[in-house]
Amino acid sequence: MTTTDTPSAPSSPSSPSSSVETGPAKAGARQWIGLAVLLLPVTLMTADLGVLWLATPYLAADLRPSSAQLLWITDIYGFLTAGTLVIMGTLGDRLGRRRLLMTGSAGFLLASLLAAYAPNAETLIAARALLGVAGAAVLPSTLALISHMFADARQRATAIAMWVTALSVGLAIGPIVGGVLLAAWWWGSVFLIGLPVMLIALVAAPVLLPEYRDPAAGRTDVPSVALFLFAVLPLVYGVKSVASHGPTAGAAGAFAAGAVLTVLFVRRQNRLTTPLLDLRLFRDRAFTGALLTLLLGMTALNGVEYLVPQYLQAVAGRSPLEAGLWLLPGAVGLIAGSQLTPPLARRYRPAYVLIGGLLVSLAGYTAIALAAGAGTASLGLAVIMFGAAPISVLGTTLAVGAAPPEKAGAAAATGQTAYDLGLALGIALTGSVAAAVYRGGIPGDAPAAARESLGAASTVADERLLAIARESFTTALQAASTLSAAFALLTAALVAVLLRKVPTISSGG
């Protein structure tokens, strides 16, 4: 099925409700089956991340990456996804969202093979970078197609909640599948779970998904693409440099270069008739507030979410499969929160739902910050995930709903950029704080490997030093949780200021 016709405009969350006779057409069975196909690669994205967390101690022992390389292996995927999402989303609006989805799926499949058989840390970093670019093609395509397939505001909110639930299901099954694979195979096998998923998506997409592109998109402005990349990548490098080495002249230069190029990019977009990124979207208060909520909320969540699996294995002594089972409550919390959010948002303003969830998540951060143990980490993460669920659902719904349908790809990509950049910043910022706290607890005369990471310390045949390393990692996790709680409070304050006037979802549909 191919169409370039503009669908009925999805109602904005702030628009008045439409009557049954004049409102957008309801989605039918074909759209819901197509949604199931869209959710397959979405589920894979977080499943792939979850198994990587469990595989981290094993690949660290095998490839012996430095602490900086280990951070790159973990978060280069998120940074490159964030750096190329807007470009990919705009290309999807121009070239076709289904076409871009299939291209990204094929690229993700090939990059997964490269990651699975990476012989060294450098190759694995490169493979993760390719996975990030491929993921940037897939994720905004799925959200943009959802906005096209589900014009009714309530159905769209439900579909987006299912999209977020797919992310949660990936978190749930990823650790279990990864634990089974790691019990029988080498660490690289965890990347192979994407092969059957992407093959199914590639075969089913042409049959079940519509093609959509903006009929008035115009030509892609190549200088804008270059300016965007050269503006974002220095900023990414600056964040990574500060995270790994603290403030340096190189990091300051990268931030300055990124800032100058960002100004040039903005000025060019304002002059173009068909810009790469339509900056008029940012005039909508709900759109801007949604982006900041996604950015800061995910920054708060992901630093702790990244450290807990390592804590369960390296400190609490759980096997990969056992650690996966201990992580299940967190995934269940995210699924429950994602499904509860749409009915709450139809009854209460989104700001109230978001602030309520953030306050709930504070209880989880506090529990981890004050107490140690596998049970506390598991329960605390479950509370955090339940409270953070409205951020993903409502942040994405508000961002996509604020844009006209022909700009849905760019809007979805921009929202996903904020989401993924928040995830990456969570690892970079809280992970760096945790790394500094960990290193501060290791004796100065300890072997260099022990100071790099807990995984490296486990290779040192010294039980006393290993006990100190485990205690230091526990303290590091608690420090990271305290920082995440501060980010959660900041997010709640921004929501209160920017989103308090956004009406209930039912008012938009």
Buried (B, 14 or more C-beta within 10 A) or exposed (E): EEEEEBBEEBBBBBBEEBEEEEBBEEBEEEBBEBBEBBBBBBBBBBBBBBBBBBBBBBBBEBBBBBBBBBBBBBBBBBBBBBBBBBBBBBBBBBBBBBBBBBBBBBBBBBBBBBBBEBEEBBBBBBBBBBBBBBBBBBBBBBBBBBBBBBBBBBBBBBBBBBBBBBBBBBBBBBBBBBBBBBEEEBBBBBBBBBBEBBBBBBEBBEEBBBBBBBEEBEEBBEEBBEBBBBBBBBBBBBBBBBBBEEEEEEBEBBBEBBBEBBEBBBEBBEEBEBBBBBEEBEEBBBBBBBBBBBBBBBBBBBBBBBBBBBBBBBBBEBBBBBBBBBBBBBBBBBBBBBBBBBBBBBEEBBBBBBBBBBEBBBBBBBBBBEEBBBEBBBBBBBBBBBBBBBBBBBBBBBBBBBBBBBBBBBBBBBBBBBBBBBBBBBBBBBBBBBBEBBBEBBEEEBBEBBBBBBBBBBEBEEEEBBEBBBBBBBBBBBBBBBBBBEBBBBBBEBBEEBBBEBBBBBBBB
